[in-house]
Amino acid sequence: MQQLIFIALVGTVGYFAFKKFRSVYLNIMMGKSEKIEGSTSERITNVLLIAFGQKKMFKRWIPAVLHLFIYVAFLFTQIELIEIIIDGIFGVHRFFAPFLGGFYTLIISTIEVLSFLALVATFIFLYRRNLLKIPRFIKSEMKGFPTLDANIILFAEIFLVIGIFTMNGADSVLQGLDPTHYPSTGTLPISSWLGPMLFGGLETSSLILVERFGWWLHLSVVLGFILYLPYSKHLHIFLAFPNVYFSKLTSRGKMDNMPEIMNEVKSMLGMEVQENQLVANDNLEFGAKDIKDLSWKNILDAYSCTECGRCTDVCPANLTGKKLSPRKILMDIRDRATEIGNNIATGDAKYISATASSEQPKLSIDNYDDGKSLFDYISREEIHACTTCNACVEACPVLIDPLEPILKLRRYEILSESAGPPDWLPMFTAMENGGSVWQVPDERAAWAED
């Protein structure tokens, strides 16, 4: 019966998790295509150093060390999870123990030590967020679900560790009572003394119940985490790796230009431009107004965001009291992408644009229109405050680029809407008329004509 329940439960969770993870993938792919160039070996090196090695985390060593405890414990615990899955499917107990012997003891001992360190780190993180109130964790965009989300995961970590030690502790006592059914795990650093201390006086039937409780608690937390992950900022534990791999290899100070604008300027200056490179569509829009105008990499950035707030913490605009928070920009992009993805999934014709072609009767990102845009999430004041200093890009531990979508939103506002802050517009006019940011009557190079 336990095997049947296990298989049914894992199968059900796997089905619903696959559907939700697929929807996240489809949301990311709503963005425009983006060509990924550069050395594959350099990208792999970045993944090993930055995603796996947590290199950029150690610019702040205290949270880095605490995070490392949880991160490494998470990686090693997957070994025990594999054994739990095998045990659950085939109805066995400690499948690897008889085959690995002393190496098995080393593995489980390592998991216990790391789990204890992760438990300590979890309590410290709860203290930092809820009592110490680190400034970057109490910004306005963190109110409500983002704060709740972080606490849910931290409490789940506590229950996970409780499950591990309850399971191992009861099991260590049962090994002495019924070695036939409970193979020896050797002397474990925590469970070998904690188990007898807590459960030593229990009868065999009660010990079996306690061991199964710990086993199912561990499994339940893991399965719940898998289901919850697509809704949480902790999706970054998967997406950080592809995000780092596909991140730009060029200098962080290099901004992508717009070929349409560049070729038009070349044509105006009499420089050679191929005819097919000039803009033929007068209604062409520049920059980004909504999700479909961003690249898939911009959206992947948003879903990879850890909400750690390091970008906002170093943003000079935010530090001087301006409204801009690079973290909020990414959170808004993710929320907007999720909203559009959920609406498209309904297939409701009310979201089909009135100007859409009759050749596309089915709702998709290409004909989607709900009357809103990213500007309903991100205010003009926010994007105007950005100084394009790249401090946020430099600070991100998983190589997210909050600056790029900000630039694209500004380009849309200025080039497609002919709008912008009042104190910017005279500068643009002067640049267009005289080639200089200053409104002087002569051309910029007039002084050199003689």
C-alpha positions as CSV (number, residue, x, y, z in Angstrom):
1,M,0.0,0.0,0.0
2,Q,2.8,2.4,0.9
3,Q,4.5,1.8,-2.5
4,L,1.2,2.5,-4.4
5,I,0.6,5.7,-2.4
6,F,4.2,6.8,-3.0
7,I,4.1,6.1,-6.8
8,A,0.7,7.8,-7.1
9,L,1.8,10.8,-5.1
10,V,5.1,11.3,-6.9
11,G,3.4,10.8,-10.3
12,T,0.7,13.4,-9.5
13,V,3.3,15.9,-8.3
14,G,5.4,15.3,-11.4
15,Y,2.5,15.9,-13.7
16,F,1.4,19.2,-12.2
17,A,5.0,20.4,-11.7
18,F,5.8,19.6,-15.4
19,K,2.8,21.7,-16.5
20,K,3.8,24.7,-14.4
21,F,7.5,24.5,-15.4
22,R,6.4,24.3,-19.0
23,S,4.3,27.5,-18.6
24,V,7.3,29.3,-17.2
25,Y,9.3,28.2,-20.2
26,L,6.6,29.4,-22.6
27,N,6.4,32.7,-20.7
28,I,10.2,33.2,-21.2
29,M,9.9,32.3,-24.9
30,M,7.3,35.0,-25.5
31,G,10.3,37.4,-25.9
32,K,12.0,38.2,-29.1
33,S,14.8,36.0,-30.4
34,E,18.3,36.9,-29.3
35,K,21.5,35.7,-30.9
36,I,23.9,34.2,-28.4
37,E,27.5,34.6,-29.4
38,G,30.9,34.1,-27.8
39,S,33.1,31.3,-26.5
40,T,31.3,28.2,-25.2
41,S,34.3,27.4,-23.0
42,E,34.1,30.9,-21.4
43,R,30.3,30.4,-20.8
44,I,30.9,27.0,-19.1
45,T,33.7,28.5,-17.0
46,N,31.2,31.2,-15.9
47,V,28.6,28.6,-14.9
48,L,31.2,26.6,-12.9
49,L,32.6,29.7,-11.1
50,I,29.5,31.9,-10.7
51,A,26.5,29.6,-10.7
52,F,28.0,26.5,-9.1
53,G,30.9,28.2,-7.3
54,Q,28.9,31.2,-6.0
55,K,31.9,33.4,-6.8
56,K,30.1,36.8,-6.8
57,M,28.2,36.0,-3.6
58,F,31.5,36.3,-1.7
59,K,31.6,40.1,-2.2
60,R,29.6,40.0,1.0
61,W,31.1,37.1,2.9
62,I,28.7,36.7,5.9
63,P,25.5,36.0,3.8
64,A,27.7,34.2,1.3
65,V,28.9,31.6,3.9
66,L,25.4,31.2,5.3
67,H,24.0,30.7,1.8
68,L,26.8,28.3,1.0
69,F,25.7,26.0,3.9
70,I,22.2,25.8,2.6
71,Y,23.3,25.5,-1.0
72,V,25.8,22.7,-0.5
73,A,23.3,20.9,1.9
74,F,20.7,21.1,-0.9
75,L,23.1,19.5,-3.4
76,F,24.2,16.7,-1.1
77,T,20.6,16.0,0.1
78,Q,19.7,15.0,-3.4
79,I,21.8,11.9,-2.9
80,E,19.5,10.8,0.0
81,L,16.5,11.9,-2.0
82,I,17.5,9.5,-4.8
83,E,17.6,6.7,-2.2
84,I,14.2,7.7,-0.8
85,I,12.7,7.4,-4.3
86,I,14.2,4.0,-4.9
87,D,13.1,2.8,-1.5
88,G,9.6,4.2,-2.1
89,I,9.2,2.6,-5.5
90,F,10.6,-0.9,-4.7
91,G,9.5,-1.1,-1.1
92,V,13.1,-1.5,0.3
93,H,14.9,0.3,3.1
94,R,18.3,2.0,2.8
95,F,18.9,0.6,-0.7
96,F,22.5,1.9,-1.0
97,A,23.7,1.0,2.6
98,P,24.6,-2.7,2.0
99,F,26.5,-1.9,-1.2
100,L,28.5,1.2,-0.2
101,G,29.4,0.2,3.4
102,G,31.7,2.8,5.0
103,F,31.3,5.2,2.0
104,Y,27.6,5.2,2.7
105,T,28.4,6.3,6.3
106,L,30.6,9.1,5.0
107,I,27.8,10.3,2.6
108,I,25.1,10.3,5.3
109,S,27.4,11.9,7.8
110,T,28.3,14.7,5.4
111,I,24.6,15.3,4.8
112,E,23.9,15.5,8.5
113,V,26.7,18.0,9.2
114,L,25.6,20.1,6.2
115,S,22.0,19.9,7.3
116,F,22.8,21.1,10.8
117,L,24.8,24.0,9.3
118,A,22.0,24.8,6.9
119,L,19.6,24.8,9.9
120,V,21.8,27.3,11.7
121,A,22.0,29.5,8.6
122,T,18.2,29.3,8.2
123,F,17.5,30.6,11.7
124,I,20.1,33.4,11.0
125,F,18.4,34.3,7.8
126,L,15.0,34.4,9.5
127,Y,16.5,36.7,12.1
128,R,18.0,39.0,9.4
129,R,14.8,39.3,7.5
130,N,12.2,39.6,10.2
131,L,13.9,41.0,13.3
132,L,17.1,42.7,12.2
133,K,15.3,43.9,9.1
134,I,18.2,44.4,6.7
135,P,17.3,47.5,4.7
136,R,17.4,45.8,1.3
137,F,14.8,43.3,2.5
138,I,12.2,45.8,3.6
139,K,12.0,48.0,0.4
140,S,8.5,48.7,-0.8
141,E,8.5,46.0,-3.5
142,M,9.2,43.4,-0.9
143,K,6.0,43.9,1.0
144,G,3.4,41.2,0.9
145,F,4.1,38.0,-1.0
146,P,7.9,38.5,-1.6
147,T,8.5,38.6,2.1
148,L,6.1,35.7,2.7
149,D,7.7,33.7,-0.1
150,A,11.2,34.0,1.5
151,N,9.9,33.0,4.9
152,I,7.9,30.0,3.5
153,I,11.1,28.6,2.0
154,L,13.1,29.1,5.2
155,F,10.5,27.4,7.3
156,A,10.3,24.6,4.7
157,E,14.1,24.2,5.2
158,I,13.5,23.7,8.9
159,F,10.9,21.0,8.4
160,L,13.1,19.3,5.9
161,V,16.0,19.1,8.4
162,I,13.6,17.9,11.1
163,G,12.5,15.1,8.7
164,I,16.1,14.1,8.1
165,F,17.1,13.9,11.7
166,T,13.8,12.2,12.8
167,M,14.2,9.6,10.1
168,N,17.9,9.0,10.8
169,G,17.6,9.2,14.6
170,A,14.8,6.6,14.8
171,D,16.5,4.5,12.2
172,S,19.7,4.4,14.2
173,V,17.8,2.9,17.2
174,L,16.0,0.4,15.0
175,Q,19.3,-0.9,13.6
176,G,20.1,-2.3,17.1
177,L,16.6,-3.8,17.5
178,D,16.0,-5.3,14.0
179,P,19.2,-5.4,12.0
180,T,17.6,-7.6,9.4
181,H,15.2,-5.0,8.2
182,Y,17.3,-1.9,9.1
183,P,20.8,-2.2,7.7
184,S,23.6,-0.4,9.6
185,T,24.5,3.1,8.5
186,G,27.5,3.2,10.8
187,T,28.1,5.9,13.4
188,L,26.6,9.1,12.3
189,P,27.8,12.4,13.8
190,I,24.3,13.6,15.0
191,S,21.7,10.9,14.7
192,S,23.8,8.2,16.4
193,W,23.5,10.2,19.7
194,L,20.4,12.2,19.1
195,G,18.3,9.2,18.1
196,P,18.9,7.2,21.3
197,M,18.5,10.4,23.4
198,L,15.1,11.2,21.9
199,F,13.6,7.8,20.9
200,G,15.6,5.3,23.0
201,G,12.7,4.5,25.3
202,L,10.1,3.8,22.6
203,E,8.8,0.4,21.6
204,T,9.7,-1.0,18.2
205,S,6.3,-0.3,16.8
206,S,6.5,3.4,17.9
207,L,10.0,3.7,16.5
208,I,8.8,2.4,13.1
209,L,6.0,5.0,13.2
210,V,8.5,7.8,14.1
211,E,11.0,6.7,11.4
212,R,8.2,6.6,8.8
213,F,7.0,10.0,9.9
214,G,10.4,11.5,9.3
215,W,10.7,9.7,6.0
216,W,7.3,11.0,4.7
217,L,8.0,14.5,6.2
218,H,11.2,14.7,4.2
219,L,9.5,13.5,1.1
220,S,6.5,15.8,1.5
221,V,8.6,18.9,1.9
222,V,10.6,18.1,-1.2
223,L,7.4,17.4,-3.3
224,G,5.7,20.5,-1.9
225,F,8.9,22.5,-2.8
226,I,8.8,21.2,-6.3
227,L,5.1,22.3,-6.7
228,Y,5.8,25.7,-5.1
229,L,9.0,26.4,-6.9
230,P,7.5,27.9,-10.2
231,Y,5.6,30.5,-8.1
232,S,8.6,31.4,-6.0
233,K,11.8,33.5,-6.3
234,H,13.6,30.2,-5.6
235,L,13.1,29.2,-9.2
236,H,16.6,30.7,-9.5
237,I,18.1,27.4,-8.1
238,F,17.4,26.0,-11.6
239,L,17.3,29.1,-13.8
240,A,20.5,30.7,-12.5
241,F,22.6,28.1,-14.4
242,P,21.2,28.8,-17.9
243,N,21.0,32.5,-17.1
244,V,24.7,32.6,-16.3
245,Y,25.5,30.5,-19.4
246,F,23.6,32.8,-21.8
247,S,24.8,36.1,-20.2
248,K,26.7,38.5,-22.3
249,L,30.5,38.0,-22.5
250,T,31.2,41.6,-23.7
251,S,32.1,44.5,-21.4
252,R,29.3,45.4,-19.0
253,G,29.7,49.0,-20.2
254,K,28.9,48.1,-23.8
255,M,25.3,49.0,-24.8
256,D,23.7,47.4,-27.8
257,N,22.7,50.0,-30.5
258,M,19.7,49.8,-32.7
259,P,20.7,48.9,-36.3
260,E,17.6,50.7,-37.7
261,I,18.7,54.0,-36.1
262,M,22.4,53.5,-36.8
263,N,21.8,52.9,-40.6
264,E,19.4,55.9,-40.9
265,V,22.1,58.1,-39.3
266,K,24.7,56.7,-41.6
267,S,22.5,57.5,-44.6
268,M,21.9,61.0,-43.3
269,L,25.7,61.6,-43.0
270,G,26.3,60.2,-46.5
271,M,28.0,57.0,-45.3
272,E,27.6,53.8,-47.2
273,V,24.5,51.8,-46.3
274,Q,22.9,48.9,-48.2
275,E,19.4,49.6,-49.3
276,N,18.0,46.6,-47.5
277,Q,19.3,47.9,-44.2
278,L,17.2,51.1,-44.2
279,V,13.9,51.3,-42.4
280,A,11.1,50.7,-44.8
281,N,8.2,50.7,-42.3
282,D,7.2,54.2,-41.0
283,N,5.2,52.5,-38.2
284,L,8.3,50.6,-36.9
285,E,8.5,50.9,-33.1
286,F,11.7,51.1,-31.2
287,G,12.6,49.9,-27.8
288,A,10.1,47.9,-25.7
289,K,6.6,48.7,-24.6
290,D,5.6,45.2,-23.4
291,I,6.9,41.7,-22.9
292,K,6.9,40.7,-26.5
293,D,9.3,43.6,-27.3
294,L,11.9,42.3,-24.8
295,S,14.2,39.5,-25.7
296,W,13.7,36.0,-24.2
297,K,17.0,36.6,-22.3
298,N,15.5,39.7,-20.6
299,I,12.5,37.6,-19.4
300,L,14.9,34.8,-18.3
301,D,16.7,37.4,-16.3
302,A,13.4,38.3,-14.6
303,Y,12.5,34.7,-13.7
304,S,16.1,34.1,-12.5
305,C,16.0,37.0,-10.0
306,T,16.8,35.9,-6.5
307,E,15.2,39.1,-5.1
308,C,18.4,39.5,-2.9
309,G,18.3,43.2,-3.5
310,R,22.0,43.7,-4.1
311,C,21.3,45.6,-7.3
312,T,19.0,48.0,-5.5
313,D,21.4,48.2,-2.6
314,V,24.1,49.7,-4.8
315,C,21.9,51.7,-7.2
316,P,22.9,55.4,-6.8
317,A,19.5,56.6,-7.8
318,N,17.8,54.5,-5.1
319,L,20.5,55.5,-2.6
320,T,19.6,59.2,-3.2
321,G,15.9,58.6,-2.5
322,K,14.7,58.2,-6.1
323,K,12.0,55.8,-7.0
324,L,14.1,53.4,-9.1
325,S,14.8,49.9,-7.8
326,P,16.4,47.6,-10.3
327,R,15.0,44.6,-8.4
328,K,11.5,45.9,-8.7
329,I,12.0,46.4,-12.5
330,L,12.8,42.6,-12.8
331,M,9.9,41.6,-10.5
332,D,7.5,43.7,-12.6
333,I,8.7,42.1,-15.8
334,R,8.2,38.7,-14.3
335,D,4.8,39.5,-13.0
336,R,3.7,41.0,-16.4
337,A,5.1,37.9,-18.2
338,T,3.2,35.6,-15.9
339,E,0.0,37.6,-16.3
340,I,0.2,37.5,-20.1
341,G,1.1,33.8,-20.1
342,N,-1.9,33.0,-17.8
343,N,-4.2,34.9,-20.1
344,I,-3.0,33.3,-23.3
345,A,-3.4,29.9,-21.6
346,T,-7.1,30.6,-21.3
347,G,-7.4,31.1,-25.1
348,D,-10.1,33.8,-24.4
349,A,-10.8,35.7,-27.6
350,K,-11.2,39.0,-25.6
351,Y,-7.5,39.2,-25.4
352,I,-7.0,39.2,-29.2
353,S,-6.1,42.6,-30.6
354,A,-8.7,44.4,-32.6
355,T,-6.1,45.1,-35.3
356,A,-4.9,41.5,-35.4
357,S,-4.9,39.7,-38.8
358,S,-7.8,37.4,-39.5
359,E,-5.2,34.8,-40.5
360,Q,-4.3,34.4,-36.8
361,P,-7.6,33.6,-35.2
362,K,-6.0,31.8,-32.2
363,L,-4.8,33.8,-29.3
364,S,-1.0,34.1,-29.1
365,I,1.7,36.6,-27.9
366,D,1.7,38.0,-31.5
367,N,-1.9,39.2,-31.4
368,Y,-2.3,39.6,-27.6
369,D,-3.7,42.8,-26.3
370,D,-5.3,43.4,-22.9
371,G,-5.0,47.2,-23.0
372,K,-2.0,47.2,-20.6
373,S,1.7,47.3,-21.0
374,L,4.9,47.3,-18.9
375,F,4.3,51.0,-18.3
376,D,1.4,50.0,-16.2
377,Y,3.8,48.2,-13.9
378,I,6.9,50.4,-14.2
379,S,6.5,54.2,-13.9
380,R,8.2,56.7,-16.2
381,E,9.8,58.2,-13.0
382,E,11.6,54.9,-12.4
383,I,13.2,54.6,-15.8
384,H,14.1,58.3,-15.9
385,A,16.0,58.0,-12.7
386,C,18.5,55.4,-14.0
387,T,22.0,56.8,-14.6
388,T,23.1,53.8,-16.7
389,C,26.1,53.3,-14.4
390,N,25.9,49.5,-14.5
391,A,26.2,49.2,-10.7
392,C,23.2,46.8,-10.6
393,V,24.7,44.7,-13.4
394,E,28.0,44.4,-11.5
395,A,26.3,43.5,-8.2
396,C,24.1,40.7,-9.4
397,P,25.4,37.3,-8.2
398,V,23.8,35.4,-11.2
399,L,24.7,37.9,-14.0
400,I,21.3,39.4,-14.5
401,D,21.2,42.7,-16.5
402,P,18.5,45.0,-15.1
403,L,19.8,47.9,-17.2
404,E,18.9,46.5,-20.6
405,P,15.1,46.5,-20.2
406,I,15.3,50.0,-18.6
407,L,17.1,51.2,-21.8
408,K,14.6,49.5,-24.0
409,L,11.7,51.1,-22.1
410,R,13.3,54.5,-22.4
411,R,14.0,54.0,-26.1
412,Y,10.3,53.3,-26.7
413,E,9.2,56.3,-24.8
414,I,11.6,58.7,-26.6
415,L,11.7,57.2,-30.1
416,S,8.2,55.7,-30.5
417,E,6.2,58.1,-28.3
418,S,8.3,61.2,-28.8
419,A,8.0,61.7,-25.1
420,G,10.4,61.9,-22.2
421,P,11.3,64.2,-19.3
422,P,10.9,67.8,-20.2
423,D,14.5,68.6,-19.4
424,W,15.7,65.9,-21.8
425,L,13.8,67.1,-24.9
426,P,15.8,70.3,-25.5
427,M,19.0,68.2,-25.5
428,F,17.6,65.8,-28.1
429,T,16.5,68.8,-30.3
430,A,19.9,70.3,-30.0
431,M,21.6,67.0,-30.9
432,E,19.4,66.6,-33.9
433,N,19.8,70.2,-35.2
434,G,23.3,71.1,-34.2
435,G,25.0,67.8,-33.3
436,S,25.7,69.1,-29.8
437,V,23.8,68.8,-26.5
438,W,24.1,72.6,-26.2
439,Q,21.7,74.9,-28.1
440,V,24.2,76.9,-30.0
441,P,23.4,78.6,-33.3
442,D,26.3,77.1,-35.3
443,E,26.9,73.5,-36.4
444,R,29.2,71.6,-34.0
445,A,32.1,71.5,-36.4
446,A,31.6,75.0,-37.9
447,W,34.6,76.5,-36.0
448,A,37.0,74.2,-38.1
449,E,35.6,75.0,-41.5
450,D,38.2,77.7,-42.2
